[in-house]
Amino acid sequence: MKVLLGGAEYKIVFGYLEGSEDYAGNHRRVTCQLVEQPDGKVIMHGKAECHPKDNFCKETGRKLALARAIAGFNKAERTAVWAVYRGRFANKVSPAGAGIPTERRLGEGNV
């Protein structure tokens, strides 16, 4: 995902820390980095870790890591980042190409 902040372009990159798997091979830690484009310099980063007794949720981990990564931004910048994050599925269709959106948002169509 890419976002424009103050005239500069940044890429939001999510990843998983090596060695963060539990006994079943599921990841337990998510990282988020804001990378300045085109030089690739990491300007902000955040991390979220799931407690061993909790079920890992990729979406929750990503939201926590992103929130921690952008905590130092002002409100307008944070709002812009969240708008890009929430809109990441806006133009995607299902893998079968049937024209069915991969994500349904509240208030769109019948729920």
C-alpha contacts under 8 A as a table, 3 or more apart, distances in Angstrom:
res1	aa1	res2	aa2	distance
1	M	11	K	5.61
1	M	12	I	5.29
1	M	13	V	7.25
1	M	84	V	7.30
1	M	85	Y	7.38
1	M	88	R	7.18
2	K	9	E	6.80
2	K	10	Y	5.58
2	K	11	K	4.37
2	K	12	I	6.11
2	K	84	V	7.55
3	V	9	E	5.81
3	V	10	Y	5.36
3	V	11	K	6.37
3	V	12	I	7.64
3	V	80	A	7.45
3	V	81	V	6.43
3	V	84	V	6.61
4	L	7	G	6.06
4	L	8	A	5.56
4	L	9	E	4.58
4	L	10	Y	6.28
5	L	8	A	5.40
5	L	9	E	6.43
5	L	10	Y	7.44
5	L	77	E	6.46
5	L	80	A	7.72
8	A	36	E	7.66
8	A	37	Q	7.66
9	E	36	E	6.36
9	E	37	Q	5.56
9	E	38	P	7.98
10	Y	34	L	6.14
10	Y	35	V	5.36
10	Y	36	E	4.59
10	Y	37	Q	5.39
11	K	33	Q	7.99
11	K	34	L	5.64
11	K	35	V	5.06
11	K	36	E	6.50
11	K	37	Q	6.76
12	I	32	C	6.95
12	I	33	Q	5.82
12	I	34	L	4.80
12	I	35	V	6.43
13	V	32	C	5.63
13	V	33	Q	5.19
13	V	34	L	6.46
13	V	35	V	7.38
14	F	30	V	6.99
14	F	31	T	5.57
14	F	32	C	4.54
14	F	33	Q	6.53
14	F	62	R	7.19
15	G	30	V	5.80
15	G	31	T	5.15
15	G	32	C	6.53
16	Y	20	S	7.47
16	Y	27	H	6.85
16	Y	28	R	7.94
16	Y	29	R	5.79
16	Y	30	V	4.75
16	Y	31	T	5.91
17	L	20	S	5.67
17	L	27	H	7.98
17	L	29	R	5.91
17	L	30	V	6.58
17	L	31	T	7.04
18	E	21	E	7.64
20	S	27	H	5.51
20	S	28	R	5.23
20	S	29	R	5.87
21	E	24	A	7.41
21	E	25	G	4.96
21	E	26	N	4.97
21	E	27	H	4.36
21	E	28	R	5.73
22	D	25	G	5.27
22	D	26	N	5.50
22	D	27	H	6.60
22	D	28	R	6.86
22	D	52	P	7.71
23	Y	26	N	7.52
26	N	56	F	7.67
27	H	30	V	7.85
27	H	56	F	7.31
28	R	49	E	5.78
28	R	50	C	5.19
28	R	51	H	7.70
28	R	52	P	7.81
28	R	56	F	6.20
29	R	47	K	7.09
29	R	48	A	5.61
29	R	49	E	4.30
29	R	50	C	6.25
29	R	61	G	7.35
30	V	47	K	5.75
30	V	48	A	5.27
30	V	49	E	6.49
30	V	58	K	7.80
30	V	61	G	5.76
30	V	62	R	6.32
30	V	65	A	6.57
31	T	45	H	7.22
31	T	46	G	5.74
31	T	47	K	4.44
31	T	48	A	6.48
31	T	62	R	7.39
31	T	65	A	5.81
32	C	45	H	5.49
32	C	46	G	5.14
32	C	47	K	6.32
32	C	62	R	7.15
32	C	65	A	5.45
32	C	66	L	5.66
32	C	69	A	6.56
33	Q	42	V	6.46
33	Q	43	I	7.54
33	Q	44	M	5.76
33	Q	45	H	4.33
33	Q	46	G	6.55
33	Q	66	L	7.86
33	Q	69	A	6.81
34	L	42	V	5.81
34	L	43	I	5.82
34	L	44	M	5.21
34	L	45	H	6.31
34	L	69	A	7.48
35	V	40	G	5.55
35	V	41	K	5.48
35	V	42	V	4.39
35	V	43	I	5.98
35	V	44	M	7.45
36	E	39	D	6.26
36	E	40	G	5.33
36	E	41	K	5.22
36	E	42	V	6.22
36	E	43	I	6.67
37	Q	40	G	5.56
37	Q	41	K	7.51
42	V	45	H	7.38
44	M	69	A	5.48
44	M	70	I	6.96
45	H	65	A	7.83
45	H	66	L	7.89
45	H	68	R	7.39
45	H	69	A	4.51
45	H	70	I	7.78
46	G	64	L	7.98
46	G	65	A	4.66
46	G	66	L	6.13
46	G	67	A	7.45
46	G	68	R	4.85
46	G	69	A	4.05
46	G	70	I	7.84
47	K	64	L	7.41
47	K	65	A	4.58
47	K	66	L	7.88
47	K	68	R	6.97
47	K	69	A	7.60
48	A	61	G	5.59
48	A	62	R	7.51
48	A	64	L	5.86
48	A	65	A	5.00
49	E	61	G	7.18
50	C	54	D	6.45
50	C	55	N	7.53
50	C	56	F	6.05
50	C	61	G	7.62
51	H	54	D	5.30
52	P	55	N	7.83
56	F	61	G	7.72
57	C	60	T	5.40
57	C	61	G	6.16
58	K	61	G	5.18
58	K	62	R	6.14
59	E	62	R	5.12
59	E	63	K	6.21
60	T	63	K	5.16
60	T	64	L	6.21
61	G	64	L	5.23
61	G	65	A	6.08
62	R	65	A	5.16
62	R	66	L	5.98
63	K	66	L	5.16
63	K	67	A	6.03
64	L	67	A	5.14
64	L	68	R	6.22
65	A	68	R	5.19
65	A	69	A	6.12
66	L	69	A	4.97
66	L	70	I	6.27
67	A	70	I	5.44
67	A	71	A	5.98
68	R	71	A	5.18
69	A	72	G	7.60
70	I	73	F	5.44
70	I	78	R	6.37
71	A	78	R	7.80
73	F	77	E	5.85
73	F	78	R	5.98
74	N	77	E	5.44
74	N	78	R	6.24
75	K	78	R	5.10
75	K	79	T	6.03
76	A	79	T	5.11
76	A	80	A	6.26
77	E	80	A	5.11
77	E	81	V	6.29
78	R	81	V	5.12
78	R	82	W	6.19
79	T	82	W	5.20
79	T	83	A	6.10
80	A	83	A	5.14
80	A	84	V	6.42
81	V	84	V	5.28
81	V	85	Y	6.23
82	W	85	Y	4.89
82	W	86	R	5.98
83	A	86	R	5.27
83	A	87	G	6.03
84	V	87	G	5.13
84	V	88	R	6.14
85	Y	88	R	5.44
86	R	89	F	7.51
87	G	90	A	5.18
88	R	91	N	7.74
89	F	92	K	5.32
89	F	101	P	7.68
89	F	102	T	6.79
89	F	103	E	6.38
90	A	101	P	7.64
90	A	103	E	7.88
91	N	101	P	7.68
92	K	101	P	6.18
92	K	102	T	6.56
93	V	97	G	5.97
93	V	98	A	7.14
93	V	99	G	5.26
93	V	100	I	5.46
93	V	101	P	4.65
93	V	102	T	5.70
94	S	97	G	5.31
94	S	98	A	6.29
94	S	99	G	6.41
94	S	100	I	5.47
94	S	101	P	5.84
94	S	102	T	5.27
95	P	98	A	7.77
97	G	100	I	7.44
101	P	104	R	6.72
104	R	108	E	6.91
105	R	108	E	5.73
106	L	111	V	7.45
107	G	110	N	7.73
107	G	111	V	7.73
108	E	111	V	7.65
